[in-house]
Amino acid sequence: MLRPQLALALLATAATLSPPARAATPPLQPCRIAGIPNELKCGSLQRPLDPARPDGAQVDIHFLVVPAMARNKQPDAVLMLAGGPGQSAINVASRVLPRLSRLANRRDIVFIDQRGTGKSAPLECPDDSKLPITEQLDEAAQMARLDACRAGLEKLPYGQQGGLRFFTTTVAMQDMDAVREALGVPQWNLVGGSYGTRAALEYLRQFPTRVRRTIIDGVAPPDMVLPASFSTDGQAALDQLFAAHAKTHPTLRAEWQALLASLPRQVTVAQPLTGQPERFTLTRDLLLRAVRPPLYQPALAAALPAAIQIAAKEGRFDGLFGLTSAFGGGKDMRLAMGMHFSVVCAEDAPRLAAASDKPGADFGRAAEEMYARVCKTWPRGDVPAEFYKLPPAPSPVLVMSGGADPATPTRHGERVAKALGAVHPERVQHLVVPQAGHGVMAVGCVRDLMFRFIDAKSDADALPQDGKCATRIPRPTAFQPIQAAPQTTGAAQ
């Protein structure tokens, strides 16, 4: 799920377009991926950039197959749908595979780089993580970088003449089904996290008979207006943090408000990746952008009380910006920002004016305004009206939410579970892990719970699953900085 200006995302373009043509079976080649010791299979499939023009420009959709360990494998493979929007599924395969290891015994695990990500016609912007903090956080400079990125992407073979309009979720899910057909997989077991949950829901809507089971973790529904929900859900997570640590840090909320009131101010902070000290003007918006990312992971959020207090009392902000940098996750977690905006600008930005989300008292409308500015000039794909609707689930769906998630909290999972279970409530279960952040797949026993759900022989046996082993996990206690013992003076040696 990623900096505040990134985040999760949405779905999109054309149920009205012609159905995809049958694809030839792609050859699979032996390959290796960093972080996975055994040999894997890699392949690619050509797909039309514009589904309405099957003989027009083509893009290569790359995918990775982790072959089942057992010889008598099950035919229904597991498809992992990555987050973002903009995350490469293949790049995060080594991180995700341990959570699916039991399933990998008798089922192939498939990772497809969604169009616009990884090796599939990537829409990447230059990495700005090593730029001086002043450049990273300067709003005008950020807009200029995004404008330059868009202009560069529009010169690519698949970006020319409005090509960026065809990187929406609806079109991308047609690619996913073409890969399924080419691999000879009768049905997918879908596993989606963050934006991948929206992708899964859109695939389920377009191809209901091609899905056996679905797991969606950290749900971003199609009716969720991403930039507007940023403020609402981020504020709720921050307020929850203050309440959770009220006993150990009773003055934390007041110190936070005093810190906000002291802005703008000049601060000196070491650039988290280079260590070079930099002096810049810290504004309210920049502080909120620094605080939000650690909220995604309770282990990082546990250090926020100390970092906020040190900033408020001593004027030192290295801790806050260090936590923000720690959330980044490395090169393999980077988003293809061109794909990110192609999705969000098509599927969310047009709905901003009608969004019902109430802005957070602290976070306000900064995220909305940033996306609105970018999307004014970003090529915008068409989104079918049906995209925003959730038909009743045709097969079992396990919905999972973290109660402390600042991006896709419980309220979104509840709404999706209710809609999916409207006709057959027994087909849907919503598992809430109260003290988990963005994504619960890695929490406690959830890996085994996911295995039992997908491996169950019948739909009746798949649900409900007992998640008590995860729901009882407490929130991490607040981090307490180690205080150096005072030095003693004297003649004794």
Secondary structure as GFF3:
##gff-version 3
##sequence-region A 1 493
A	DSSP	beta_strand	29	31	.	.	.	ID=ss1
A	DSSP	beta_strand	40	48	.	.	.	ID=ss2
A	DSSP	beta_strand	58	66	.	.	.	ID=ss3
A	DSSP	beta_strand	77	81	.	.	.	ID=ss4
A	DSSP	alpha_helix	93	96	.	.	.	ID=ss5
A	DSSP	three_ten_helix	97	100	.	.	.	ID=ss6
A	DSSP	three_ten_helix	103	105	.	.	.	ID=ss7
A	DSSP	beta_strand	109	112	.	.	.	ID=ss8
A	DSSP	alpha_helix	133	137	.	.	.	ID=ss9
A	DSSP	alpha_helix	139	153	.	.	.	ID=ss10
A	DSSP	three_ten_helix	160	166	.	.	.	ID=ss11
A	DSSP	alpha_helix	169	183	.	.	.	ID=ss12
A	DSSP	beta_strand	188	193	.	.	.	ID=ss13
A	DSSP	alpha_helix	195	206	.	.	.	ID=ss14
A	DSSP	three_ten_helix	208	210	.	.	.	ID=ss15
A	DSSP	beta_strand	211	217	.	.	.	ID=ss16
A	DSSP	alpha_helix	226	244	.	.	.	ID=ss17
A	DSSP	alpha_helix	252	261	.	.	.	ID=ss18
A	DSSP	beta_strand	265	270	.	.	.	ID=ss19
A	DSSP	beta_strand	277	282	.	.	.	ID=ss20
A	DSSP	alpha_helix	284	291	.	.	.	ID=ss21
A	DSSP	three_ten_helix	293	296	.	.	.	ID=ss22
A	DSSP	alpha_helix	298	301	.	.	.	ID=ss23
A	DSSP	alpha_helix	304	314	.	.	.	ID=ss24
A	DSSP	alpha_helix	318	326	.	.	.	ID=ss25
A	DSSP	three_ten_helix	331	333	.	.	.	ID=ss26
A	DSSP	alpha_helix	337	347	.	.	.	ID=ss27
A	DSSP	three_ten_helix	349	351	.	.	.	ID=ss28
A	DSSP	alpha_helix	366	375	.	.	.	ID=ss29
A	DSSP	three_ten_helix	385	388	.	.	.	ID=ss30
A	DSSP	beta_strand	397	402	.	.	.	ID=ss31
A	DSSP	alpha_helix	410	420	.	.	.	ID=ss32
A	DSSP	three_ten_helix	425	427	.	.	.	ID=ss33
A	DSSP	beta_strand	428	433	.	.	.	ID=ss34
A	DSSP	alpha_helix	446	455	.	.	.	ID=ss35
A	DSSP	alpha_helix	459	462	.	.	.	ID=ss36
A	DSSP	alpha_helix	468	471	.	.	.	ID=ss37
###
